């Protein structure tokens, strides 16, 4: 992998990890259409780690607030204080995130080899990307019935978690399907996006740990540390900017512009793969 390719792959990973257009789908299609070699496992692990830093950076205030409320709740339980309703509501989100992470963690571990094979079949990615576009198109018709994340129910977190598990399929955008599921459960677009981004923290962390163990277990081959560092840097920056874009610009605007993009890329890729 050249330095130019590493930078491009870092930008694609960072942006598409959080923009609702499927990072895995882009990685498969870009390498296939341009004839590039698949990135090394080490490179993939490191750019994923960079996106983890990006989401924690972009969502730092929300993450700090949740952790602070959780710690305060534990302290108040020990001190037998009664005034803890606000901290209880805030810390509830932590449990919802935990529950929402379980489906993807289990499915990703048990069916890892199956999903790995899908990465080598571009036509399946094209179909999945078209499905992502369809999900984004129907999101605009959904209405808010839940005023805040604290009012979510356990069932809501489970369903969003199942949606995240489905997103292991390359071409199905994790941020798209979880956001649309959140919207279908009554969350506002802003809260649905926020929960989706918070939910990405534990699953990206677990995936990074798992792939890191795989990397060292398989006896690392030669890799270019300079290319990896540049890929991580651009993944970090573009990941941070894409989160801010969605939370600030699209929280009151429909996500259909991304559905048009997914459809266009899917159709174009299908034509190239089938004809050429």
C-alpha positions in Angstrom: 0.0 0.0 0.0 1.4 3.4 -1.0 1.2 6.5 1.2 -1.5 8.0 -1.1 -3.6 4.8 -0.8 -3.2 4.8 3.0 -4.4 8.4 3.2 -7.4 7.7 0.9 -8.3 4.6 2.8 -8.0 6.5 6.1 -10.2 9.3 4.9 -12.8 6.7 3.6 -12.7 4.8 6.9 -13.1 7.9 9.1 -15.8 9.5 7.1 -17.9 6.5 6.2 -17.7 4.9 9.7 -20.1 7.6 10.9 -21.7 9.0 7.7 -24.6 6.6 6.9 -23.0 5.1 3.8 -21.2 2.0 5.1 -17.4 2.1 5.7 -17.0 -1.7 5.1 -18.9 -1.4 1.8 -16.7 1.5 0.6 -13.5 -0.4 1.6 -14.6 -3.4 -0.5 -15.8 -1.5 -3.5 -12.9 1.0 -3.6 -10.2 -1.8 -3.5 -12.1 -3.8 -6.1 -12.9 -1.0 -8.5 -9.5 0.5 -8.4 -7.6 -2.8 -8.3 -5.9 -2.0 -5.0 -4.7 -4.7 -2.6 -6.8 -5.3 0.5 -5.4 -3.3 3.5 -3.3 -5.3 5.9 -5.0 -6.5 9.2 -2.7 -4.2 11.1 -3.7 -1.2 9.1 -7.4 -2.0 9.4 -7.0 -2.4 13.2 -5.3 0.9 13.6 -7.7 3.0 11.5 -10.6 1.5 13.4 -8.8 2.5 16.6 -8.5 6.0 15.2 -12.3 6.1 14.6 -12.8 5.0 18.2 -10.7 8.0 19.3 -12.7 10.2 16.9 -16.1 9.3 18.4 -14.8 9.7 22.0 -13.4 13.1 21.1 -16.6 14.3 19.4 -18.9 12.9 22.1 -16.6 13.6 25.0 -19.1 15.8 26.9 -21.8 13.2 26.6 -19.5 10.4 27.6 -18.2 12.4 30.6 -21.7 13.3 31.6 -22.8 9.6 31.6 -19.8 8.4 33.5 -20.2 11.2 36.1 -23.8 10.4 36.6 -23.0 6.7 37.0 -20.3 7.3 39.6 -22.6 9.8 41.5 -25.4 7.1 41.5 -23.0 4.6 43.1 -21.8 7.0 45.7 -25.4 8.0 46.6 -26.4 4.4 46.9 -23.6 3.9 49.4 -24.6 7.0 51.3 -28.3 6.1 51.2 -29.2 9.5 49.8 -32.7 9.9 48.3 -32.1 12.6 45.7 -30.7 10.6 42.9 -33.4 10.6 40.2 -31.4 12.6 37.6 -28.3 10.5 38.0 -30.5 7.4 37.7 -31.9 8.5 34.4 -28.5 9.5 33.0 -26.9 6.2 34.1 -29.8 4.3 32.6 -28.3 5.1 29.2 -25.1 3.2 30.1 -27.1 0.1 30.7 -29.1 0.6 27.4 -25.7 0.9 25.6 -24.5 -2.3 27.2 -27.7 -4.1 26.2 -27.5 -2.7 22.7 -23.9 -3.9 22.3 -24.7 -7.6 23.1 -26.3 -8.7 19.8 -23.4 -7.4 17.6 -20.8 -8.8 20.0 -22.3 -12.3 20.0 -23.1 -12.4 16.2 -19.7 -10.9 15.3 -17.9 -13.5 17.3 -19.9 -16.6 16.3 -20.2 -15.8 12.6 -17.0 -13.9 12.0 -15.8 -16.3 9.3 -19.1 -16.0 7.4 -19.1 -12.2 7.4 -15.4 -12.3 6.4 -16.3 -14.2 3.3 -18.9 -11.6 2.3 -16.1 -9.0 2.1 -14.7 -11.0 -0.9 -18.0 -10.9 -2.8 -18.5 -7.3 -4.1 -22.0 -8.0 -5.7 -23.4 -8.8 -2.2 -21.9 -5.5 -1.0 -23.7 -3.7 -3.9 -27.0 -5.2 -2.9 -26.5 -4.3 0.8 -25.5 -0.7 -0.1 -28.8 -0.4 -2.1 -30.7 -1.6 1.0 -28.9 1.0 3.1 -30.1 3.7 0.7 -33.6 2.5 0.9 -33.5 2.6 4.7 -32.3 6.2 4.6 -35.0 7.2 2.2 -37.8 6.0 4.5 -36.3 7.7 7.6 -37.7 11.0 6.6 -41.3 9.8 7.2 -40.7 8.7 10.7 -42.0 10.9 13.6 -40.7 11.6 17.1 -42.6 10.2 20.1 -39.8 9.9 22.7 -38.4 13.2 24.0 -35.0 12.1 25.3 -32.7 9.1 25.5 -33.4 8.7 29.2 -37.0 7.7 28.2 -35.9 4.9 26.0 -37.1 1.4 27.0 -35.1 -1.8 27.2 -36.9 -3.1 24.1 -35.7 0.0 22.1 -32.1 -0.7 23.0 -32.4 -4.4 22.1 -33.9 -3.6 18.7 -31.3 -1.0 17.9 -28.7 -3.5 19.0 -30.1 -6.1 16.6 -29.9 -3.5 13.9 -26.2 -2.9 14.7 -25.6 -6.6 14.5 -27.1 -6.7 11.0 -24.7 -3.9 10.0 -21.8 -6.4 10.3 -22.8 -7.3 6.7 -20.5 -5.2 4.5 -22.6 -2.6 2.7 -25.1 -2.2 5.5 -24.2 1.1 7.2 -24.1 0.8 11.0 -24.9 4.4 11.6 -27.7 4.3 9.0 -29.5 1.2 10.2 -29.2 2.1 13.9 -30.4 5.6 13.3 -33.3 4.4 11.3 -34.2 1.9 13.9 -34.0 4.6 16.6 -36.3 6.8 14.5 -38.7 3.9 14.1 -38.8 3.6 17.9 -39.8 7.2 18.2 -36.5 9.0 18.9 -35.8 12.3 17.2 -33.2 12.4 14.5 -30.7 14.1 16.8 -31.2 11.6 19.7 -31.2 8.7 17.3 -27.9 9.8 15.8 -26.4 10.5 19.3 -27.4 7.0 20.6 -25.9 5.5 17.4 -22.6 7.2 17.9 -22.5 6.4 21.6 -23.3 2.8 20.8 -20.4 2.7 18.4 -17.9 3.2 21.2 -18.1 -0.3 22.9 -18.5 -2.2 19.6 -15.6 -0.5 17.9 -13.5 -1.1 21.1 -14.4 -4.8 21.2 -13.7 -5.2 17.4 -10.4 -3.5 17.8 -9.4 -5.7 20.7 -10.5 -8.8 18.8 -8.7 -7.9 15.6 -5.6 -7.0 17.6 -5.4 -10.5 19.1 -5.9 -11.9 15.6 -3.1 -9.8 14.3 -0.5 -11.0 16.8 -1.8 -14.6 16.7 -1.3 -14.7 12.9 2.4 -13.7 13.1 2.5 -10.1 11.8 4.0 -9.6 8.3 5.9 -6.6 7.2 4.0 -3.4 7.4 4.7 0.3 6.8 4.3 2.2 10.0 4.5 5.6 8.3 1.5 4.7 6.0 -0.4 3.4 9.0 0.2 6.6 11.0 -1.0 8.8 8.1 -4.0 6.6 7.6 -4.9 6.8 11.3 -4.5 10.6 11.3 -6.8 11.1 8.4 -9.3 8.6 9.8 -9.3 10.5 13.1 -9.9 13.9 11.5 -12.5 12.8 9.0 -14.3 10.7 11.6 -14.6 13.7 14.0 -15.8 16.0 11.2 -18.4 13.5 10.0 -19.9 13.1 13.5 -20.1 16.9 13.9 -21.6 17.2 10.5 -24.4 14.8 11.3 -25.1 16.1 14.8 -25.1 19.8 13.8 -26.3 19.9 10.2 -28.5 16.9 9.8 -30.2 16.8 13.1 -33.1 18.8 11.7 -32.7 17.7 8.1 -33.6 14.4 6.5 -30.9 11.9 5.6 -32.2 11.3 2.1 -29.3 12.9 0.4 -27.3 10.0 1.6 -29.8 7.5 0.2 -29.3 9.1 -3.3 -25.5 8.6 -2.8 -25.9 5.0 -1.8 -28.2 4.2 -4.7 -25.9 5.9 -7.2 -22.8 4.1 -5.9 -24.6 0.8 -5.8 -25.9 1.1 -9.4 -22.6 2.3 -10.7 -20.7 -0.5 -8.9 -23.2 -3.1 -10.2 -22.7 -1.9 -13.8 -18.9 -2.0 -13.5 -18.8 -5.4 -11.8 -21.3 -7.1 -14.1 -20.2 -5.6 -17.4 -16.5 -5.1 -16.9 
